């Protein structure tokens, strides 16, 4: 068979299935969302499947898939590694790299939907718990149980369509925007902070440094700045995104929101810096702004773990075993 790295944009699974070639998908997004957009790729229920967020195993099992394996993300230490001489252009007290959705993206996506559909989606955004317990699809299904029988049938028909998953994606982007903007605003005044990404960050003024080339310049930024902010997307409930592994492989430290799998691997305060609110992020960013030598020592311990357990070589050996 062929291992396919699958996200919302993948289409290769359909082609290989049509050709009768066995596939082993590795889902690096919410697998239910990807399958909803891609009509399950035509996968048999006994297909071996890897998911990077352990929280998705139960939902995939309920969908009928029987051969599921947790496979976290990893890093490529031949690319993400410390620099002998950090580059001053990319040295800040704290840096963050990431996009920010447009403010009206969710409302634009929702405006043409059936009013019966709109109400649960509006309510779900207000009920979001930070993504650490329930994904939006689960929250929406709970809300739909309060609809009257006729509207519940309309809801079930919509939930079975691609349109449902496109709106869930818009909901995720809006929640992500709220979380990112709250935390970035909180830390922006704690030192020489550098924010990189699209021009939707322009409201930050001097802290916004423009875009950055992910393949050429990003590794230099990760290695040159000692402390990097990590903000986890709403659809990631327990897992660890690439930024954590890549920053640690680069010899730098992450200041990150809490996720279960991260706290199982690293000792908080000694091997990783964790916040649970924008206020705590600001406090930690300010505290560590002038303590680079201590940060680098903390990062050295964490990097040893990453190189031993969390590289793509380690992940692929597990996938192929």
C-alpha positions as semicolon CSV with decimal commas, in nm:
position;residue;x (nm);y (nm);z (nm)
1;X;0,000;0,000;0,000
2;X;0,089;0,370;-0,018
3;X;0,096;0,606;0,280
4;X;-0,094;0,928;0,200
5;X;-0,062;1,241;0,410
6;X;-0,420;1,365;0,406
7;X;-0,569;1,705;0,482
8;X;-0,874;1,899;0,364
9;X;-0,716;1,961;0,022
10;X;-0,618;1,601;-0,052
11;X;-0,762;1,430;-0,357
12;X;-0,505;1,155;-0,418
13;X;-0,698;0,907;-0,205
14;X;-0,983;0,897;-0,456
15;X;-0,746;0,842;-0,749
16;X;-0,558;0,557;-0,583
17;X;-0,880;0,394;-0,461
18;X;-1,020;0,410;-0,816
19;X;-0,703;0,240;-0,940
20;X;-0,739;-0,035;-0,680
21;X;-0,416;0,064;-0,500
22;X;-0,435;0,016;-0,121
23;X;-0,377;0,334;0,077
24;X;-0,289;0,409;0,439
25;X;-0,406;0,764;0,521
26;X;-0,226;0,978;0,779
27;X;-0,469;1,252;0,878
28;X;-0,299;1,578;0,978
29;X;-0,625;1,764;1,026
30;X;-0,961;1,672;1,180
31;X;-1,019;1,336;1,003
32;X;-1,399;1,366;1,019
33;X;-1,376;1,703;0,847
34;X;-1,146;1,568;0,574
35;X;-1,364;1,263;0,518
36;X;-1,675;1,482;0,511
37;X;-1,525;1,703;0,241
38;X;-1,377;1,412;0,043
39;X;-1,668;1,165;0,072
40;X;-1,460;0,920;0,280
41;X;-1,208;0,872;-0,006
42;X;-1,398;0,549;-0,075
43;X;-1,202;0,386;0,209
44;X;-1,301;0,037;0,330
45;X;-1,370;0,029;0,703
46;X;-1,073;-0,202;0,765
47;X;-0,824;0,043;0,611
48;X;-0,525;0,115;0,839
49;X;-0,555;0,484;0,939
50;X;-0,322;0,711;1,135
51;X;-0,451;1,022;1,315
52;X;-0,227;1,282;1,478
53;X;-0,466;1,393;1,751
54;X;-0,549;1,110;1,988
55;X;-0,889;1,262;2,063
56;X;-1,011;1,166;1,715
57;X;-0,967;0,793;1,765
58;X;-1,306;0,748;1,935
59;X;-1,498;0,942;1,670
60;X;-1,329;0,749;1,389
61;X;-1,412;0,422;1,563
62;X;-1,776;0,531;1,591
63;X;-1,769;0,597;1,217
64;X;-1,690;0,228;1,170
65;X;-1,315;0,228;1,104
66;X;-1,148;-0,062;1,282
67;X;-0,770;-0,022;1,230
68;X;-0,676;0,309;1,389
69;X;-0,338;0,424;1,520
70;X;-0,226;0,744;1,690
71;X;0,068;0,900;1,498
72;X;0,169;1,247;1,623
73;X;0,337;1,507;1,405
74;X;0,715;1,534;1,406
75;X;1,007;1,746;1,291
76;X;1,297;1,733;1,045
77;X;1,613;1,812;1,246
78;X;1,830;1,834;0,934
79;X;1,629;2,148;0,847
80;X;1,519;2,273;1,191
81;X;1,838;2,305;1,395
82;X;2,032;2,558;1,604
83;X;2,245;2,820;1,427
84;X;2,608;2,879;1,524
85;X;2,538;3,250;1,491
86;X;2,177;3,371;1,533
87;X;2,069;3,628;1,273
88;X;1,995;3,970;1,420
89;X;1,723;4,031;1,162
90;X;1,524;3,746;1,314
91;X;1,611;3,787;1,680
92;X;1,327;3,902;1,906
93;X;1,240;3,850;2,270
94;X;0,933;3,659;2,147
95;X;0,806;3,566;1,800
96;X;0,489;3,423;1,653
97;X;0,427;3,297;1,300
98;X;0,073;3,232;1,180
99;X;-0,219;3,357;0,980
100;X;-0,523;3,545;1,107
101;X;-0,861;3,491;0,940
102;X;-1,056;3,791;0,819
103;X;-1,292;3,929;1,079
104;X;-1,612;3,865;0,882
105;X;-1,516;3,527;0,731
106;X;-1,764;3,325;0,939
107;X;-2,057;3,562;0,890
108;X;-1,993;3,571;0,515
109;X;-1,993;3,190;0,503
110;X;-2,313;3,171;0,710
111;X;-2,522;3,444;0,548
112;X;-2,677;3,230;0,273
113;X;-2,750;2,928;0,494
114;X;-3,097;2,815;0,599
115;X;-3,200;3,010;0,915
116;X;-3,253;2,675;1,090
117;X;-2,884;2,607;1,026
118;X;-2,765;2,953;1,125
119;X;-2,889;2,952;1,486
120;X;-2,692;2,648;1,612
121;X;-2,376;2,775;1,441
122;X;-2,410;3,117;1,606
123;X;-2,467;2,952;1,944
124;X;-2,171;2,715;1,900
125;X;-1,924;3,000;1,870
126;X;-2,039;3,134;2,206
127;X;-2,015;2,789;2,368
128;X;-1,669;2,704;2,240
129;X;-1,454;2,582;2,528
130;X;-1,110;2,645;2,381
131;X;-1,103;2,325;2,178
132;X;-0,970;2,110;2,460
133;X;-1,282;1,906;2,525
134;X;-1,525;1,902;2,233
135;X;-1,488;1,986;1,864
136;X;-1,740;2,216;1,701
137;X;-1,911;1,928;1,520
138;X;-1,994;1,772;1,859
139;X;-2,119;2,102;2,003
140;X;-2,340;2,152;1,696
141;X;-2,492;1,806;1,721
142;X;-2,577;1,868;2,086
143;X;-2,744;2,198;1,996
144;X;-2,941;2,037;1,713
145;X;-3,119;1,806;1,959
146;X;-3,316;2,110;2,077
147;X;-3,475;2,165;1,735
148;X;-3,835;2,062;1,672
149;X;-3,884;1,741;1,466
150;X;-3,929;1,914;1,130
151;X;-3,624;2,132;1,171
152;X;-3,423;1,843;1,312
153;X;-3,480;1,657;0,984
154;X;-3,359;1,960;0,787
155;X;-3,057;1,972;1,014
156;X;-2,975;1,602;0,961
157;X;-2,992;1,648;0,583
158;X;-2,757;1,945;0,604
159;X;-2,519;1,763;0,840
160;X;-2,474;1,490;0,579
161;X;-2,359;1,744;0,318
162;X;-2,023;1,902;0,239
163;X;-2,178;2,238;0,323
164;X;-2,189;2,140;0,690
165;X;-1,815;2,080;0,699
166;X;-1,738;2,401;0,510
167;X;-1,929;2,594;0,778
168;X;-1,752;2,401;1,055
169;X;-1,425;2,507;0,893
170;X;-1,537;2,872;0,892
171;X;-1,635;2,835;1,257
172;X;-1,290;2,696;1,341
173;X;-1,123;2,986;1,160
174;X;-1,327;3,242;1,352
175;X;-1,258;3,082;1,690
176;X;-0,892;3,062;1,592
177;X;-0,894;3,432;1,505
178;X;-1,045;3,521;1,842
179;X;-0,791;3,316;2,037
180;X;-0,490;3,429;1,836
181;X;-0,580;3,798;1,844
182;X;-0,650;3,790;2,220
183;X;-0,318;3,627;2,309
184;X;-0,105;3,818;2,059
185;X;-0,249;4,150;2,177
186;X;-0,168;4,045;2,534
187;X;0,200;3,969;2,466
188;X;0,270;4,239;2,207
189;X;0,399;4,492;2,461
190;X;0,624;4,260;2,663
191;X;0,947;4,331;2,470
192;X;1,084;4,319;2,118
193;X;0,801;4,102;1,988
194;X;0,792;3,994;1,623
195;X;0,466;3,878;1,462
196;X;0,492;3,724;1,113
197;X;0,204;3,635;0,881
198;X;-0,056;3,791;0,653
199;X;-0,148;4,159;0,653
200;X;-0,453;4,097;0,873
201;X;-0,200;4,144;1,157
202;X;-0,143;4,503;1,045
203;X;-0,338;4,644;1,340
204;X;-0,041;4,553;1,564
205;X;0,171;4,834;1,424
206;X;0,547;4,789;1,473
207;X;0,519;4,438;1,616
208;X;0,397;4,313;1,277
209;X;0,700;4,219;1,064
210;X;0,528;4,100;0,748
211;X;0,526;3,756;0,592
212;X;0,804;3,498;0,605
213;X;0,918;3,222;0,372
214;X;0,837;2,894;0,546
215;X;1,108;2,696;0,367
216;X;1,397;2,941;0,366
217;X;1,369;3,199;0,643
218;X;1,143;3,034;0,900
219;X;1,416;2,795;1,029
220;X;1,640;3,101;1,083
221;X;1,371;3,277;1,282
222;X;1,306;2,969;1,495
223;X;1,677;2,934;1,578
224;X;1,752;3,307;1,626
225;X;1,464;3,402;1,858
226;X;1,489;3,217;2,192
227;X;1,114;3,210;2,272
228;X;0,823;3,143;2,035
229;X;0,452;3,173;2,098
230;X;0,244;2,870;2,001
231;X;-0,135;2,894;1,961
232;X;-0,316;2,570;1,891
233;X;-0,599;2,557;1,637
234;X;-0,951;2,486;1,772
235;X;-0,984;2,148;1,602
236;X;-0,677;2,017;1,790
237;X;-0,812;1,888;2,120
238;X;-0,523;1,693;2,275
239;X;-0,248;1,690;2,009
240;X;0,067;1,891;1,942
241;X;0,111;2,095;1,625
242;X;0,426;2,113;1,411
243;X;0,541;2,446;1,553
244;X;0,620;2,291;1,891
245;X;0,845;2,019;1,751
246;X;1,010;2,252;1,497
247;X;1,093;2,527;1,749
248;X;1,234;2,280;2,001
249;X;1,441;2,108;1,731
250;X;1,584;2,452;1,649
251;X;1,720;2,491;2,002
252;X;1,459;2,744;2,111
253;X;1,167;2,733;2,355
254;X;0,790;2,752;2,308
255;X;0,539;2,946;2,515
256;X;0,227;2,747;2,437
257;X;-0,133;2,696;2,529
258;X;-0,197;2,369;2,712
259;X;-0,265;2,040;2,537
260;X;-0,281;1,700;2,703
261;X;-0,027;1,520;2,484
262;X;0,225;1,801;2,530
263;X;0,202;1,790;2,910
264;X;0,246;1,413;2,907
265;X;0,580;1,453;2,730
266;X;0,736;1,764;2,887
267;X;0,766;1,891;3,242
268;X;0,588;2,226;3,268
269;X;0,816;2,507;3,378
270;X;1,132;2,301;3,327
271;X;1,103;2,171;2,971
272;X;0,811;2,373;2,834
273;X;0,634;2,701;2,915
274;X;0,254;2,677;2,927
275;X;-0,022;2,935;2,966
276;X;-0,398;2,893;3,003
277;X;-0,520;3,250;2,947
278;X;-0,402;3,563;2,761
279;X;-0,316;3,720;3,095
280;X;-0,089;3,430;3,190
281;X;0,074;3,443;2,846
282;X;0,154;3,811;2,900
283;X;0,297;3,743;3,246
284;X;0,523;3,462;3,122
285;X;0,636;3,653;2,813
286;X;0,734;3,949;3,028
287;X;0,913;3,731;3,283
288;X;1,127;3,550;3,025
289;X;1,193;3,846;2,792
290;X;1,543;3,913;2,934
291;X;1,639;3,558;3,035
292;X;1,779;3,410;2,714
293;X;2,048;3,194;2,875
294;X;1,791;3,027;3,100
295;X;1,555;2,977;2,807
296;X;1,830;2,817;2,598
297;X;1,918;2,578;2,878
298;X;1,553;2,478;2,912
299;X;1,535;2,434;2,534
300;X;1,847;2,214;2,534
301;X;1,677;1,960;2,761
302;X;1,362;1,962;2,549
303;X;1,556;1,929;2,223
304;X;1,718;1,608;2,347
305;X;1,372;1,455;2,388
306;X;1,256;1,578;2,048
307;X;1,558;1,432;1,866
308;X;1,515;1,099;2,043
309;X;1,137;1,061;2,012
310;X;0,972;1,311;1,779
311;X;1,146;1,329;1,442
312;X;0,982;1,225;1,116
313;X;1,225;0,932;1,100
314;X;1,084;0,805;1,430
315;X;0,727;0,858;1,308
316;X;0,781;0,677;0,977
317;X;0,952;0,384;1,146
318;X;0,643;0,350;1,364
319;X;0,409;0,381;1,064
320;X;0,597;0,115;0,870
321;X;0,644;-0,129;1,157
